[in-house]
Amino acid sequence: MDESYELEVNSAAMPLRAQIRSATEWGALRGLETFSQLVVSASTGRFTVKSAKIKDSPRFPHRGFMIDTSRHFITVPVLKATLDAMSYNKLNVFHWHVTDNEYFPYESAKFPSLSQQGAANSASVYRRADILDLINYASLRGIRVIPEFGTPAHMNSWGKGKPEVLTQCQIADKLVNVASGLTYQFLNDFFQEVKTTFPDKYLHFGGDEVNPTCWMENDVVSQFMEDNNLGDYEKLEEYYYQKLTALALNKSRSFIFWEDPVGEDKNGLKLDPAAIIQVWKPMADPVQWKPNMARIANQGYRMLLSSPWYISHYPFPSNSVLQQYYDVEPLSFTSSADLKNLVTGGEAAVWTENIDSTNITSIAWPATARRAERRWSPEWIVNWNTRKERFQEQRCRLRLRGINVGSISGSFDNTCVC
Amino acid sequence: MDESYELEVNSAAMPLRAQIRSATEWGALRGLETFSQLVVSASTGRFTVKSAKIKDSPRFPHRGFMIDTSRHFITVPVLKATLDAMSYNKLNVFHWHVTDNEYFPYESAKFPSLSQQGAANSASVYRRADILDLINYASLRGIRVIPEFGTPAHMNSWGKGKPEVLTQCQIADKLVNVASGLTYQFLNDFFQEVKTTFPDKYLHFGGDEVNPTCWMENDVVSQFMEDNNLGDYEKLEEYYYQKLTALALNKSRSFIFWEDPVGEDKNGLKLDPAAIIQVWKPMADPVQWKPNMARIANQGYRMLLSSPWYISHYPFPSNSVLQQYYDVEPLSFTSSADLKNLVTGGEAAVWTENIDSTNITSIAWPATARRAERRWSPEWIVNWNTRKERFQEQRCRLRLRGINVGSISGSFDNTCVC
C-alpha cells in the first residue's frame, strides 16, 4: 500500500489551485485528508484554505486499530463511525478481533450453529452482508480489514454451537480439540469460508494465553501426543500452529499472532517465519515492552507494537501517565537498525470488557489519534507541550464530522463549538 | 416532598386494573415510574404488565445527582437526558455545580460580563431561558434544582468578567475579595438575581478548599482583619460566611456547604446551624468517610453523603472495587440513632475534568442507578449477587427510552437488544 503523496495548495490563486500527486489511490486519499485539514474556519465565521506544499508518506506501513467484538457486540453503524475516524487519522488497518471466549458474533454460512448458539442474542450477529458492507466501507477509506479468529485458546464461545471443536476438560478455559482430525476438517472449511469473505492477505490467529491445563486433563490428547512423538505441550502447540497454517490457507495468506507462541516462557516454538508477531506484554505499559520487542526481533519475526496502546485500560490517565504514553517511541528498544526494520507498525487496541457501542467512540478517540500520529509522522514529531492544541483541533474536526470523540483528558479547553 | 405512594395492579382483570394512591403529585410520579417497571416484554415479543401490590416511600428525602458544568460545559439536551435518567431512577435533586475556577457559564442579566468574559465561548453559556426551561423540565419529573455558586475559593472564572470580586494576590488559587464592601454589594445583587431564577429553597455555597495564601499576600485583607478583630484566617472565613448568609437571602433560603468549613483542620468555625453539610472526604473512597460523618453529626449539622459516590473518578472499577462501592451503607458510621437521623440523603457527583457532553451519560449511568437504589430502597435491599440482573434490566429500560447508558462494568451480558 503506497500511501505517499504530494500536495500543493495555492490559496492566493484565483480560483484557488490545489493539486495532489500520488502513485496510488491510497496516496490520493491521504492527500485529500490532508487537504481537508488545511480548510480552517476564518475569524469571519467563514472557512478558508491554507496554502501549503507537502511531501508526505507514512513512517510505518501498518497503522492499525483493533476492536474486540466478542466481549461486547459493537453495532455496524458504530463500526462505520470507527472506520470514518480511522481514515480521518490516516489509520489503514482495522484489526477485527471477532471472537473470544464470551460470544461468537460471526455468522458462518457453513456452520450457522456457531452464531445461533454462540452469539449474545440474535441481534448481536454480523451477517455476511454486514461484513461485506463494512469491508467495502473500509476499502473506500483506504483501510484493510484483518479478521482475528483466535485459537487454540479463547474459544469457549465456539463450543456453544460446535462442542466437538473443544477439548473436553473440567477447567473453564477450554482449548481447541487438537487431537481430532474432525477439528482440522472443520477449521479448513471454516477458514475457507472466512477467506471468501475477507479478501485481505492477512489472517490473525490469536495464539495468546494458551494454558495447557485443559489438554493435560484429557486422555485422548495425551495419547495423541505420544502417538505423534510430541514431548511436551509446547510441541503440541507448535504442531497445531503448523497444521493450522498448512491448511488450504498457506499459499494465499499470511498470518499474525499475538506474541505468546514466541514468548519468554517458550523453549523455541517455531512459527511460520513470515508470520507477524503482535507485541502486547506487559499490557498497557508504556515502557516494559522494550525487552520483549528486542527479544522477538532477535528471532527474526516482523512485529507490531500494541502493548502501550491498550487504550481501553486507562480512559482517564493522569497528566504524567498520559505523557508517558504520549512519549512512546516504537523503535526505542535496544537492537540493530536492521532488526528495527522488522517493526511494520503498531495497533491501538480496544478490549470490550467494560466497553460497548454506547461508549466505544468517546473512549477510543481522541486517544487513538495520539497513537495514530506516532505511527504516521516522523519520529521527531513529538511535542508534549503543543499536543493539546493539535489534538483539540483534531477533536473539533472529528466532532464537526459527527464522530462523538470524548473529551481530552485533563483539558478544560472548550474552544471547539460543536 | 412527600413521595410515598401505593400502587395496585391487577393484570388478570379485564380490562387491566391499576390504581395509584398518593398524597402528592410527587408520590404519583414515583408510582407511575414503578408502574412502568412492571411493564415487561413477554416471550411473544409483546409487552405484558405484572400484577403487584406495592406500598413504597423513599428511605432518604434528598437523593441528588451533581454535575459540574464549569470544567466542561454540558449542553442543555444532555442535561435534559440526565433529568430523564434521574426520574427513571427516582432521584429528586439536581445539584447544579454551575461555576468553578475554569469557566463561568451562567448568564447574569445584571452582570453580563461574568459569562461574556468567563465562559469558554459564547455557545457555552446557560441563558436565563435555558435555565428556566431546565427547571421546568426537572419540576415535571419531580426533581428540584439546587444551584451551586461556590465561594470564597474556586472563583477564578468570576474574575475574568469582574476582577474586583477577587483578592489581588500572586498565587493561582484566588479567593473572594473579602475585605471590600463592594464585594458584598455585588454578591447581594448577584444572589438576588439567582433567587429570581432558581425557586428552590436551597442554595449551595461551596466553601471547599479555601487555601488562605491569597488572603495572606494581601495587605488590605490583613488590615481588614485587624480592623474587624478577626484573629486568624478561619475567623475571616467564618465572618465571610456569616455576611454571605445574612445577605437578603437569609429569610427565604437555606444553605448547603461542602464539609470543609467544619473540617477536621478547623478549630470551631460556626456555620448557620440550619446548613446542610455535604461530606466528600476522602473523595471517591468507599470506607474512610465514616469518621467524618460521625464527627460532623456530633456538631449537629444535617448531612449529605457524597464521598463514596464520586462516579467520575473510577469509570471502570475492578469487580472487587465495584463491590466495595456497591456495599456502601450511608448510616454505617458510628453514632447514635438520633444523630444518624441528621443524614438527609446523598448525592452522586460528576466532576468534569475528563468528562463533557460526549461521554457524561455513558459514564454516569448505570453507576448512578446503583447509588440511586441505595438512597431510595430500604437498607436490607443490598444484594451483590443479583445486582447484575437488576441493573442490566434497568440499563435496558433506560436504553429503550433513549438514554445512552454505558456498559455495566465487567458484565458481558448482551441480553438487552436495544
Interface residues (C-beta under 8 A of the other chain):
Chain A: R71 H72 F73 E102 Y103 A120 N121 S122 A123 S124 P315 F316 T352 E353 N354 I355 D356 T358 N359 S362 I363 R399 N404 V405 G406 S407 S409 G410 F412 D413 N414 T415 V417
Chain B: R71 H72 F73 E102 Y103 A120 N121 A123 S124 P315 F316 T352 E353 N354 I355 D356 T358 N359 S362 I363 R399 N404 V405 G406 S407 S409 G410 F412 D413 N414 T415 V417
